[in-house]
């Protein structure tokens, strides 16, 4: 359902939303990357949940590793439009953060498909990697706020709440994922409906959808509010 949601949004955006907003070729590329990453994340999850009970333990672990890698790809889908439009008026920092994010996600992706990644010895490392990848976004966000003149700037007041809401949804999803609430208090009663993992999935889709809507909003803002032209100094 998550895959079909983002696939449908992609078709609708390319045929209606982006043309109506006067989108450039770059806008089409950025939106395609973001929505494609979300769709890949959903499909990796589908694959794992279909084949996690495969009679081959090796096959099951491979799909689990792909599921973890899909989460990183989904996070990349959040970073790309976020960084692109946040630093829309600053080519240098836009390139720095996009390259940094891409390198970080690739490194995490190869770590997640490592044979030892799913072992008990790497349990704590998995949590550290996930939190580091998700939390890295705080750095470009703080830098962006500073470049735009602090929290008193109108554009900061417009978009920082959207970033905070995304992180709140992500934090809630992660808490359900690691706490195993509510099934830890009702053992055997939530095996089919209402488990923490199902809540995790719903919140992840909600987070991606929220950030997609935020990206549409900031894209339209960037087209209606051109970049400031600074005077040339002798």
One Martini backbone bead per residue (centre of mass of N, CA, C, O) as a GRO file, in nm:
protein
  234
    1UNK     BB    1   0.057   0.063  -0.020
    2UNK     BB    2   0.301   0.251  -0.006
    3UNK     BB    3   0.394   0.215  -0.294
    4UNK     BB    4   0.127   0.308  -0.435
    5UNK     BB    5   0.123   0.587  -0.317
    6UNK     BB    6   0.401   0.691  -0.444
    7UNK     BB    7   0.337   0.618  -0.734
    8UNK     BB    8   0.084   0.795  -0.765
    9UNK     BB    9   0.219   1.062  -0.686
   10UNK     BB   10   0.422   1.061  -0.918
   11UNK     BB   11   0.222   1.070  -1.152
   12UNK     BB   12   0.072   1.326  -1.059
   13UNK     BB   13   0.313   1.520  -1.047
   14UNK     BB   14   0.417   1.492  -1.346
   15UNK     BB   15   0.117   1.576  -1.469
   16UNK     BB   16   0.038   1.833  -1.256
   17UNK     BB   17   0.203   1.976  -1.028
   18UNK     BB   18   0.469   2.061  -1.175
   19UNK     BB   19   0.351   2.211  -1.421
   20UNK     BB   20   0.183   2.419  -1.245
   21UNK     BB   21   0.467   2.523  -1.099
   22UNK     BB   22   0.701   2.550  -1.310
   23UNK     BB   23   0.900   2.331  -1.342
   24UNK     BB   24   1.204   2.210  -1.360
   25UNK     BB   25   1.428   1.975  -1.434
   26UNK     BB   26   1.533   1.951  -1.144
   27UNK     BB   27   1.263   1.895  -1.008
   28UNK     BB   28   1.210   1.626  -1.148
   29UNK     BB   29   1.461   1.482  -1.041
   30UNK     BB   30   1.417   1.516  -0.737
   31UNK     BB   31   1.135   1.380  -0.725
   32UNK     BB   32   1.217   1.111  -0.845
   33UNK     BB   33   1.419   1.033  -0.627
   34UNK     BB   34   1.241   1.049  -0.375
   35UNK     BB   35   1.008   0.853  -0.469
   36UNK     BB   36   1.188   0.615  -0.544
   37UNK     BB   37   1.303   0.565  -0.261
   38UNK     BB   38   1.032   0.504  -0.128
   39UNK     BB   39   0.960   0.261  -0.309
   40UNK     BB   40   1.205   0.087  -0.243
   41UNK     BB   41   1.152   0.066   0.059
   42UNK     BB   42   0.878  -0.078   0.033
   43UNK     BB   43   0.977  -0.326  -0.136
   44UNK     BB   44   1.182  -0.434   0.068
   45UNK     BB   45   0.971  -0.489   0.285
   46UNK     BB   46   0.798  -0.682   0.126
   47UNK     BB   47   1.014  -0.895   0.072
   48UNK     BB   48   1.075  -0.966   0.364
   49UNK     BB   49   0.776  -1.042   0.459
   50UNK     BB   50   0.755  -1.277   0.249
   51UNK     BB   51   1.071  -1.422   0.306
   52UNK     BB   52   1.137  -1.466   0.621
   53UNK     BB   53   1.009  -1.782   0.604
   54UNK     BB   54   1.221  -1.916   0.470
   55UNK     BB   55   1.387  -2.221   0.470
   56UNK     BB   56   1.622  -2.029   0.419
   57UNK     BB   57   1.824  -1.852   0.621
   58UNK     BB   58   1.994  -1.700   0.414
   59UNK     BB   59   1.757  -1.571   0.260
   60UNK     BB   60   1.629  -1.425   0.500
   61UNK     BB   61   1.882  -1.245   0.564
   62UNK     BB   62   1.895  -1.101   0.294
   63UNK     BB   63   1.617  -0.962   0.321
   64UNK     BB   64   1.683  -0.813   0.581
   65UNK     BB   65   1.917  -0.648   0.466
   66UNK     BB   66   1.740  -0.511   0.248
   67UNK     BB   67   1.552  -0.372   0.446
   68UNK     BB   68   1.766  -0.193   0.577
   69UNK     BB   69   1.857  -0.061   0.311
   70UNK     BB   70   1.578   0.065   0.247
   71UNK     BB   71   1.584   0.272   0.475
   72UNK     BB   72   1.824   0.432   0.365
   73UNK     BB   73   1.689   0.505   0.099
   74UNK     BB   74   1.454   0.660   0.228
   75UNK     BB   75   1.633   0.874   0.365
   76UNK     BB   76   1.748   0.982   0.102
   77UNK     BB   77   1.463   1.084   0.003
   78UNK     BB   78   1.470   1.312   0.220
   79UNK     BB   79   1.741   1.463   0.170
   80UNK     BB   80   1.743   1.561  -0.123
   81UNK     BB   81   1.506   1.773  -0.120
   82UNK     BB   82   1.591   1.919   0.139
   83UNK     BB   83   1.873   2.020   0.048
   84UNK     BB   84   1.805   2.146  -0.225
   85UNK     BB   85   1.592   2.365  -0.109
   86UNK     BB   86   1.746   2.486   0.128
   87UNK     BB   87   2.011   2.532  -0.089
   88UNK     BB   88   1.908   2.683  -0.350
   89UNK     BB   89   2.099   2.964  -0.302
   90UNK     BB   90   2.353   2.746  -0.242
   91UNK     BB   91   2.563   2.566  -0.423
   92UNK     BB   92   2.789   2.475  -0.239
   93UNK     BB   93   2.626   2.350   0.005
   94UNK     BB   94   2.454   2.165  -0.163
   95UNK     BB   95   2.688   1.985  -0.266
   96UNK     BB   96   2.812   1.904   0.001
   97UNK     BB   97   2.555   1.762   0.126
   98UNK     BB   98   2.488   1.568  -0.103
   99UNK     BB   99   2.760   1.416  -0.101
  100UNK     BB  100   2.760   1.336   0.197
  101UNK     BB  101   2.497   1.176   0.198
  102UNK     BB  102   2.566   0.975  -0.022
  103UNK     BB  103   2.818   0.855   0.115
  104UNK     BB  104   2.679   0.763   0.377
  105UNK     BB  105   2.463   0.576   0.252
  106UNK     BB  106   2.658   0.388   0.105
  107UNK     BB  107   2.809   0.291   0.356
  108UNK     BB  108   2.558   0.176   0.499
  109UNK     BB  109   2.466  -0.016   0.279
  110UNK     BB  110   2.725  -0.199   0.288
  111UNK     BB  111   2.694  -0.269   0.587
  112UNK     BB  112   2.400  -0.403   0.567
  113UNK     BB  113   2.519  -0.640   0.360
  114UNK     BB  114   2.675  -0.759   0.570
  115UNK     BB  115   2.700  -1.064   0.723
  116UNK     BB  116   2.736  -0.924   1.032
  117UNK     BB  117   2.500  -0.719   1.075
  118UNK     BB  118   2.277  -0.942   1.202
  119UNK     BB  119   2.424  -0.984   1.445
  120UNK     BB  120   2.450  -0.961   1.786
  121UNK     BB  121   2.721  -0.795   1.787
  122UNK     BB  122   2.565  -0.561   1.595
  123UNK     BB  123   2.325  -0.438   1.749
  124UNK     BB  124   2.434  -0.161   1.848
  125UNK     BB  125   2.542  -0.064   1.573
  126UNK     BB  126   2.270  -0.047   1.430
  127UNK     BB  127   2.154   0.181   1.607
  128UNK     BB  128   2.379   0.387   1.555
  129UNK     BB  129   2.351   0.405   1.250
  130UNK     BB  130   2.057   0.490   1.235
  131UNK     BB  131   2.077   0.748   1.414
  132UNK     BB  132   2.298   0.889   1.245
  133UNK     BB  133   2.149   0.913   0.978
  134UNK     BB  134   1.897   1.060   1.090
  135UNK     BB  135   2.059   1.289   1.266
  136UNK     BB  136   2.230   1.446   1.052
  137UNK     BB  137   2.010   1.664   0.966
  138UNK     BB  138   2.077   1.875   1.189
  139UNK     BB  139   2.322   2.012   1.060
  140UNK     BB  140   2.196   2.147   0.802
  141UNK     BB  141   1.972   2.289   0.960
  142UNK     BB  142   2.144   2.478   1.135
  143UNK     BB  143   2.295   2.606   0.901
  144UNK     BB  144   2.044   2.719   0.756
  145UNK     BB  145   1.950   2.901   0.982
  146UNK     BB  146   2.208   3.075   0.991
  147UNK     BB  147   2.207   3.170   0.686
  148UNK     BB  148   1.898   3.304   0.739
  149UNK     BB  149   1.918   3.458   1.042
  150UNK     BB  150   1.750   3.270   1.199
  151UNK     BB  151   1.440   3.246   1.373
  152UNK     BB  152   1.335   3.533   1.256
  153UNK     BB  153   1.300   3.418   0.993
  154UNK     BB  154   1.050   3.340   0.782
  155UNK     BB  155   1.156   3.076   0.648
  156UNK     BB  156   1.215   2.934   0.917
  157UNK     BB  157   0.923   2.947   1.034
  158UNK     BB  158   0.805   2.773   0.800
  159UNK     BB  159   1.014   2.496   0.809
  160UNK     BB  160   1.102   2.391   1.089
  161UNK     BB  161   0.833   2.257   1.181
  162UNK     BB  162   0.849   2.035   0.961
  163UNK     BB  163   1.107   1.904   1.064
  164UNK     BB  164   1.009   1.840   1.352
  165UNK     BB  165   0.774   1.655   1.274
  166UNK     BB  166   0.943   1.442   1.133
  167UNK     BB  167   1.115   1.368   1.389
  168UNK     BB  168   0.877   1.285   1.567
  169UNK     BB  169   0.781   1.051   1.392
  170UNK     BB  170   1.051   0.898   1.391
  171UNK     BB  171   1.073   0.864   1.700
  172UNK     BB  172   0.810   0.707   1.739
  173UNK     BB  173   0.882   0.471   1.555
  174UNK     BB  174   1.144   0.383   1.708
  175UNK     BB  175   1.009   0.325   1.983
  176UNK     BB  176   0.827   0.098   1.884
  177UNK     BB  177   1.052  -0.083   1.766
  178UNK     BB  178   1.227  -0.119   2.048
  179UNK     BB  179   0.985  -0.173   2.273
  180UNK     BB  180   0.735  -0.360   2.195
  181UNK     BB  181   0.488  -0.173   2.183
  182UNK     BB  182   0.219  -0.365   2.318
  183UNK     BB  183   0.302  -0.684   2.318
  184UNK     BB  184   0.457  -0.705   2.594
  185UNK     BB  185   0.164  -0.678   2.753
  186UNK     BB  186   0.022  -0.885   2.510
  187UNK     BB  187   0.082  -1.187   2.480
  188UNK     BB  188  -0.055  -1.328   2.177
  189UNK     BB  189  -0.282  -1.082   2.095
  190UNK     BB  190  -0.086  -0.926   1.845
  191UNK     BB  191  -0.011  -1.108   1.583
  192UNK     BB  192  -0.210  -0.953   1.357
  193UNK     BB  193  -0.298  -0.688   1.536
  194UNK     BB  194  -0.118  -0.407   1.687
  195UNK     BB  195   0.172  -0.400   1.650
  196UNK     BB  196   0.468  -0.230   1.653
  197UNK     BB  197   0.547  -0.288   1.356
  198UNK     BB  198   0.290  -0.166   1.234
  199UNK     BB  199   0.328   0.114   1.349
  200UNK     BB  200   0.598   0.166   1.216
  201UNK     BB  201   0.493   0.155   0.924
  202UNK     BB  202   0.288   0.383   0.943
  203UNK     BB  203   0.490   0.607   1.035
  204UNK     BB  204   0.680   0.594   0.792
  205UNK     BB  205   0.473   0.668   0.579
  206UNK     BB  206   0.391   0.934   0.715
  207UNK     BB  207   0.670   1.066   0.701
  208UNK     BB  208   0.706   1.058   0.395
  209UNK     BB  209   0.449   1.215   0.332
  210UNK     BB  210   0.516   1.473   0.486
  211UNK     BB  211   0.782   1.533   0.329
  212UNK     BB  212   0.654   1.551   0.053
  213UNK     BB  213   0.470   1.793   0.121
  214UNK     BB  214   0.707   1.979   0.202
  215UNK     BB  215   0.849   1.976  -0.074
  216UNK     BB  216   0.620   2.104  -0.231
  217UNK     BB  217   0.610   2.365  -0.066
  218UNK     BB  218   0.910   2.460  -0.108
  219UNK     BB  219   0.903   2.464  -0.413
  220UNK     BB  220   0.684   2.684  -0.440
  221UNK     BB  221   0.836   2.894  -0.277
  222UNK     BB  222   1.089   2.915  -0.462
  223UNK     BB  223   0.918   3.014  -0.713
  224UNK     BB  224   0.789   3.274  -0.558
  225UNK     BB  225   1.088   3.309  -0.409
  226UNK     BB  226   1.348   3.446  -0.496
  227UNK     BB  227   1.662   3.488  -0.487
  228UNK     BB  228   1.879   3.682  -0.349
  229UNK     BB  229   2.047   3.984  -0.442
  230UNK     BB  230   2.369   4.066  -0.408
  231UNK     BB  231   2.584   4.302  -0.382
  232UNK     BB  232   2.853   4.429  -0.534
  233UNK     BB  233   3.196   4.441  -0.457
  234UNK     BB  234   3.502   4.614  -0.502
   0.00000   0.00000   0.00000
